[in-house]
Amino acid sequence: MKSVHCGASGLAQRVIKLIKKQPLTNSELARLLNIDEVQFYKESKSFLRKAKSYEIVAGDIFINASGNKDRAYSLIRYEPKKATPKRIVNFNSRGDSMSRVKGNKAAVERRKLIIAGKYNGEEERKLCEKYGF
């Protein structure tokens, strides 16, 4: 059999796709993924760790007919939507719209002061205190 090194990247997803239907052994998975059995057994640690979106468990180790270590893998849970981003940005927050409304009110008041000729530094400080700037 041709030995293909696939690395840890994407291996868990390919294994999940195969063991969703039924539990499979190390040798069966290696054959289906076109990977050497020994290499697959070594890389199995990468997908056996507990992750947010899936959990794969391995059975007891035994020696198969070809003399290699073998074990059965089964999928306990698979929740692909559980892995969420660490930070959620809310673009429709009321904070932004309320500050815009306050800014508009302050601008209208400032315009009236300028037209009346009463606008100066003291009036600007009063506006800032009034609207919380």
FIMARKE-388183 format. One record per residue (C-alpha): chain; x, y, z; residue in three letters. Coordinates in Angstrom, 3 decimals. Layout:
N
+-------+----------+----------+----------+-------+
| bavex |        u |        v |        w | marvo |
+-------+----------+----------+----------+-------+
|     A |        X |        Y |        Z |   ALA |
...
+-------+----------+----------+----------+-------+
This chain:
133
+-------+----------+----------+----------+-------+
| bavex |        u |        v |        w | marvo |
+-------+----------+----------+----------+-------+
|     A |    0.000 |    0.000 |    0.000 |   MET |
|     A |    1.214 |    3.505 |   -0.836 |   LYS |
|     A |    2.195 |    5.533 |    2.234 |   SER |
|     A |    0.734 |    9.032 |    2.171 |   VAL |
|     A |    1.540 |   11.533 |    4.903 |   HIS |
|     A |   -1.517 |   13.721 |    5.343 |   CYS |
|     A |   -0.577 |   15.492 |    8.581 |   GLY |
|     A |   -2.997 |   16.460 |   11.303 |   ALA |
|     A |   -4.700 |   19.101 |    9.183 |   SER |
|     A |   -8.136 |   17.856 |    8.163 |   GLY |
|     A |   -7.546 |   14.316 |    9.391 |   LEU |
|     A |  -10.180 |   14.587 |   12.119 |   ALA |
|     A |  -12.808 |   15.797 |    9.648 |   GLN |
|     A |  -12.068 |   12.926 |    7.261 |   ARG |
|     A |  -12.216 |   10.385 |   10.096 |   VAL |
|     A |  -15.502 |   11.863 |   11.379 |   ILE |
|     A |  -17.003 |   11.580 |    7.899 |   LYS |
|     A |  -16.145 |    7.865 |    7.806 |   LEU |
|     A |  -17.124 |    6.853 |   11.358 |   ILE |
|     A |  -20.430 |    8.740 |   11.406 |   LYS |
|     A |  -22.104 |    5.670 |    9.910 |   LYS |
|     A |  -20.426 |    2.963 |   11.985 |   GLN |
|     A |  -17.360 |    2.369 |   14.185 |   PRO |
|     A |  -14.260 |    1.371 |   12.213 |   LEU |
|     A |  -10.865 |   -0.039 |   13.140 |   THR |
|     A |   -7.488 |    1.586 |   12.578 |   ASN |
|     A |   -6.709 |   -0.690 |    9.616 |   SER |
|     A |  -10.092 |   -0.040 |    7.945 |   GLU |
|     A |   -9.719 |    3.728 |    8.309 |   LEU |
|     A |   -6.138 |    3.623 |    7.015 |   ALA |
|     A |   -7.261 |    1.628 |    3.974 |   ARG |
|     A |  -10.179 |    4.000 |    3.248 |   LEU |
|     A |   -7.983 |    7.102 |    3.646 |   LEU |
|     A |   -5.076 |    5.568 |    1.692 |   ASN |
|     A |   -2.631 |    6.007 |    4.592 |   ILE |
|     A |   -0.130 |    3.512 |    5.982 |   ASP |
|     A |   -1.563 |    1.742 |    9.075 |   GLU |
|     A |    1.447 |    2.501 |   11.281 |   VAL |
|     A |    1.474 |    6.174 |   10.248 |   GLN |
|     A |   -2.282 |    6.465 |   10.841 |   PHE |
|     A |   -1.925 |    4.904 |   14.304 |   TYR |
|     A |    0.752 |    7.491 |   15.197 |   LYS |
|     A |   -1.368 |   10.406 |   13.936 |   GLU |
|     A |   -4.526 |    9.185 |   15.687 |   SER |
|     A |   -3.553 |   11.207 |   18.768 |   LYS |
|     A |   -4.364 |   14.395 |   16.850 |   SER |
|     A |   -8.076 |   13.582 |   16.535 |   PHE |
|     A |   -8.529 |   11.651 |   19.793 |   LEU |
|     A |   -8.209 |   14.789 |   21.899 |   ARG |
|     A |  -11.516 |   16.202 |   23.106 |   LYS |
|     A |  -12.654 |   19.129 |   20.959 |   ALA |
|     A |  -15.589 |   21.538 |   21.197 |   LYS |
|     A |  -17.379 |   20.176 |   18.168 |   SER |
|     A |  -16.647 |   16.435 |   18.301 |   TYR |
|     A |  -15.468 |   13.580 |   20.497 |   GLU |
|     A |  -13.937 |   10.390 |   19.131 |   ILE |
|     A |  -13.086 |    7.489 |   21.428 |   VAL |
|     A |  -10.775 |    4.577 |   20.777 |   ALA |
|     A |  -11.251 |    1.037 |   22.004 |   GLY |
|     A |   -8.637 |   -1.296 |   23.460 |   ASP |
|     A |   -5.447 |   -1.919 |   21.496 |   ILE |
|     A |   -5.044 |   -5.332 |   19.864 |   PHE |
|     A |   -2.722 |   -6.857 |   17.275 |   ILE |
|     A |   -4.380 |   -7.464 |   13.888 |   ASN |
|     A |   -3.660 |  -10.212 |   11.327 |   ALA |
|     A |   -0.844 |   -8.218 |    9.687 |   SER |
|     A |    0.931 |   -7.806 |   13.055 |   GLY |
|     A |    0.240 |   -4.089 |   13.526 |   ASN |
|     A |   -1.400 |   -2.385 |   16.488 |   LYS |
|     A |   -5.099 |   -1.847 |   15.872 |   ASP |
|     A |   -8.063 |   -0.360 |   17.720 |   ARG |
|     A |  -11.687 |    0.525 |   17.012 |   ALA |
|     A |  -12.750 |    4.177 |   16.794 |   TYR |
|     A |  -16.270 |    5.450 |   17.359 |   SER |
|     A |  -17.848 |    8.884 |   17.279 |   LEU |
|     A |  -19.552 |    9.883 |   20.546 |   ILE |
|     A |  -20.793 |   13.327 |   19.554 |   ARG |
|     A |  -20.531 |   15.657 |   16.585 |   TYR |
|     A |  -21.853 |   19.222 |   16.831 |   GLU |
|     A |  -20.279 |   21.302 |   14.066 |   PRO |
|     A |  -22.168 |   24.480 |   15.022 |   LYS |
|     A |  -20.932 |   24.424 |   18.622 |   LYS |
|     A |  -17.566 |   25.943 |   17.768 |   ALA |
|     A |  -18.378 |   29.655 |   17.893 |   THR |
|     A |  -16.144 |   32.667 |   17.472 |   PRO |
|     A |  -14.606 |   34.093 |   20.627 |   LYS |
|     A |  -15.912 |   37.574 |   19.980 |   ARG |
|     A |  -19.323 |   38.385 |   18.546 |   ILE |
|     A |  -19.702 |   41.836 |   17.037 |   VAL |
|     A |  -23.183 |   43.340 |   17.178 |   ASN |
|     A |  -23.481 |   45.947 |   14.435 |   PHE |
|     A |  -26.999 |   46.966 |   15.463 |   ASN |
|     A |  -26.273 |   48.000 |   19.016 |   SER |
|     A |  -28.316 |   50.777 |   20.563 |   ARG |
|     A |  -25.204 |   52.424 |   21.947 |   GLY |
|     A |  -24.075 |   53.646 |   18.532 |   ASP |
|     A |  -27.489 |   54.940 |   17.519 |   SER |
|     A |  -28.025 |   56.689 |   20.872 |   MET |
|     A |  -24.652 |   58.450 |   20.698 |   SER |
|     A |  -25.483 |   59.584 |   17.165 |   ARG |
|     A |  -28.807 |   61.020 |   18.382 |   VAL |
|     A |  -27.029 |   62.815 |   21.252 |   LYS |
|     A |  -24.440 |   64.206 |   18.837 |   GLY |
|     A |  -27.166 |   65.477 |   16.506 |   ASN |
|     A |  -28.999 |   67.202 |   19.378 |   LYS |
|     A |  -25.765 |   68.839 |   20.537 |   ALA |
|     A |  -25.045 |   70.000 |   16.969 |   ALA |
|     A |  -28.517 |   71.587 |   16.663 |   VAL |
|     A |  -28.028 |   73.403 |   19.956 |   GLU |
|     A |  -24.521 |   74.498 |   18.932 |   ARG |
|     A |  -25.877 |   75.847 |   15.632 |   ARG |
|     A |  -28.507 |   77.901 |   17.488 |   LYS |
|     A |  -25.820 |   79.361 |   19.777 |   LEU |
|     A |  -23.635 |   80.285 |   16.799 |   ILE |
|     A |  -26.556 |   81.980 |   14.992 |   ILE |
|     A |  -27.420 |   83.928 |   18.181 |   ALA |
|     A |  -23.750 |   84.931 |   18.563 |   GLY |
|     A |  -23.518 |   83.398 |   22.050 |   LYS |
|     A |  -21.192 |   80.496 |   21.202 |   TYR |
|     A |  -17.881 |   80.434 |   23.091 |   ASN |
|     A |  -15.678 |   77.978 |   25.019 |   GLY |
|     A |  -17.854 |   78.119 |   28.110 |   GLU |
|     A |  -20.994 |   77.232 |   26.114 |   GLU |
|     A |  -19.138 |   74.319 |   24.462 |   GLU |
|     A |  -18.178 |   72.963 |   27.917 |   ARG |
|     A |  -21.831 |   73.208 |   28.987 |   LYS |
|     A |  -22.905 |   71.261 |   25.875 |   LEU |
|     A |  -20.300 |   68.578 |   26.599 |   CYS |
|     A |  -21.497 |   68.219 |   30.189 |   GLU |
|     A |  -25.138 |   68.177 |   29.154 |   LYS |
|     A |  -24.729 |   65.442 |   26.497 |   TYR |
|     A |  -21.937 |   63.482 |   28.212 |   GLY |
|     A |  -19.088 |   64.065 |   25.742 |   PHE |
+-------+----------+----------+----------+-------+
